[in-house]
């Protein structure tokens, strides 16, 4: 579109530089608005879809040895929109069987909001979900003992650093540091990949593609949640496309009007 405008205006540059500047500014502003609005709509849509995932903010969890080295291969699977690395350790705590999570510090999907206290800062600290805190009357500064599932030995004691908020997007599991995971037997490297899908691909096809990369991986798919989010996302995607189209039409109409006025002035 910019090339078309410049081509029509080239012969008239000497006579009306001001008109050319106005037209160029209009085109640049329109394109900037279109790109900026598109990025904003994409982020809003992404956050809206994440907010619908009450159970867990991801669609597939892949666990196993060597998963961190297969990120590129998994990213190439059709329908995989985003991947985050994490450490997950199965444990038994006061509340029963649960997990200790060490999330990616730059995670886009995982929110660490707290009703009390803060995120763990040392290897001996741990954050607990709101349900567990209410049931066992836990508060920052209290003690939590966890036992690694399937392993013999004494429970590992942590100090509660904070109480996670009971909100969508906030994990409903224990949160520790990498050093805290090492205390529970982890080697400190990510052993889980958390996948977000685009809502267009079937869950079965993604699971099949993952199995072709490594059949020994432990794959957890949140099928019902994924399907409900995909159904709810369709109207939102149509609305975003309509807004983009309106902005583009208005931009083209504005440039066309300027061109028409410039021709009448000749």
N, C-alpha and C positions, 0 to 999 in steps of 0.2 A: 504494500500500500504506500509506503514512504517513497519507493522508487517511482511509482506511478505519478504521485504528486509532484516530485522534483522534475520529472520529464515534462509535464505540462507547464511547469512554471519556469523552466530553464530559459525559454526565449524572452521572458519578461523580467529577468533579474535586474537588468540595468535600469529599467524604468520604475520598478517598484520593489526595492529591497525590503521595505517595511512589510508589504503584503506577504512576501516570501517568508520572512521571519515569523509572522503570525501563523502562517500555515504550518511551518515546520514545528513551531512550539505546540500547536494544536495536536499535530500527529504524535509528537513525542509524549505529550501529556496523556493522550488517549491510550497509547501503547503502555505507558507506565501504569496508568490506572487499571488497564486490563490485566497486566501481569500481576500487579500488587493485589488486586481483588481476587484473582485466581488463587494465589498463594494463601490468602486469608481464608477463602472458602474451603480450600483443601485442608488447612489446619483445623478449622471449625468442624468440618465433617469428620476428620480423624478423631477429634476429641469427643464428638457426639457419639461415635461408634464405641469408643472406649468406655464412655459413661454408661452404656447399655450392658456392659459386661460385669454384672454384679458378682459372679462367682470367682472370676479370675480374669485379669485384663489381657489375656492372650488366648489364642485359639488352639495352639498345639505346644506341648512341652516335650522336648526330646532330651533324654538323659542317657548317659553311657560314656564309656572310655573313648577318648579321642574326638568327642563332638566338636570341641573348639577348633580342631584342625579341618573341619568339614564345612565351615561357615560359607565359603564361596560356592561350594557344590550345592548346598541347600538354598542359597540365595538365588541360584539359577532355576530352581523349581518353579514352574508356572503357578502363579497365584500367591507366592510368598512376597508380602509387601515389606516386612521388616523382621529383623532378628536381633535379639538381645542375649548376651551371655550372662550367666549367673551361676552361683554355687547353691546347690540344694542338698541338704542332709536330712534323711528321715530319722526322726527321734521320737522318744516317748517322754512326755512331760506330764505335769499334773492333770492337764486336760485330756490326756490320752495320746494317741498317735497323731503326730503333726510333722511339720517340716521347719527346718531352720533355713532361712533364705539370706543369701548375700547378693543383693541386686547390683546391676550395673550402675555406677555412680551417675552416669549420664542418661539413665533410663527415661524414655519419653512417656511410657505407659504407667510405670509404678509410681504411686504417690506415697510419700512418707509424711503424712500429717499426724500430729500428736495431740491427744487430749491433755496429756501431762508429760513433762520431761522432754527428752530429745533423743535423737538417734544414737546408737552405741558408738562410742569414740575409741574404746580400748578393747583388747582381746577378751577381757573379763566381763564385758557389758552385753546386754541383750535387750531388745525391745519386744514387748508382748502385745498381742491383739487385745482389743477392748473386751471381748467376751471372756477371755481367760482372766483378765484383770478383775472384772466384776465378780466372776464366780469364786475366785480364790482371794479376793480382797488384796490384790497386789497394787503396789505404788512404787514410784521411783525410789531406788535405794534398797528395795526388798530383794530377796534371793529367789532364784529359780534353778531347779536342778533338772537336768535332762540326761537321758540315756540314749545312746545311739541304737537304733533298731537293728536287731540281729547280731549284736555284739555283746560279749561278756565284759564285765568290768564295773567300776564304780560310776555313778552318775557324775556329770560335770556340772559344777555350780557356776552360775552367772549372777551378776548384779543387774537388777532392772534399771535401765537408763530412761525408758519412756513407755507410755501407754499409747499404742496406735489408735487413731480415730476410727470409729465405726462408719466409714464412708465408702462409697463405690470407688474402686481404683486403689484403695489402700489394702495391702495384703493382709489376709487373715491368718497369718502364721508368724513365727518368731523371726526377728531380724537381728543378724549378727554382723560383725566385721569379718574380713578374710581371716584374720588371726583367730577369731572366735571359732570359725569353721575348722581351722587347723587343729584346735583343741579337741574337736569332735571327730578327728580322723581324716579330714580332707587334706589333700596335698596343696591346697591353695589355688589350684587352677580351676577354671570353669568346667563343670561337669553337666551343664544343662544349657540348652538353647531354647529360648522362648520365642515362638513364632506368631506373627500377626499376619493373617491372610487378607486378600483384597475383597473378599465377599462375592467374587465372581466365579471362583473355582470350587469344585466339589471337595469336601473333606476327604473322601475316599481316594481321589486321585493324588492328593498330597501325601497321604499315608503310604500309598503304593510307591510313590517316588522316593520317599524316605527309606522304605524297606529295601529298595534297590541299591541305595548307597551303603546301608549297613543294617542287616537283619537282626543283629543282637541288641540294637537300641531299645530302650524302654520309651514307648511313644504314648502320650496321653492326649487324646483329642476331646475337646469340649464341643461335641456335635450339636447338642440342643441349643446351647448358647450361641454358637456360630450361625446356625440357621435362623434363629430369631433376630439376631443383629442384621443379617443379610436381608431379611424381609423388611425390617424397619429402615434400612439404609436406602432402599430404592427410591422412595419419594424424596428423600433429602438430596440424593444425587441428581434427580430430575430438576429440583428447585435450583440447585447450584448451576446446572447447565443452562437453565433458563435465564438466570441472572447474568451469566457470562455472555449469552447471546444478546441480551438487551444492551449491555455495555458496548459490545462490538457494533451493534446496529447504530446506536447513538453516536459512536465515534466516527463511523463511516459517513453518517448523515451530516455531521458537523463539518467534516473535511469537504464533502461534496458541496455543501452550501457555500463554503469559502471559495471553492473553485468557481462556482457559478457566479458569485459576486465579482470575482476577479475578471471573468470573461465579460460581464456587463460593463465594467469600468473601462474596458479597452476602447 
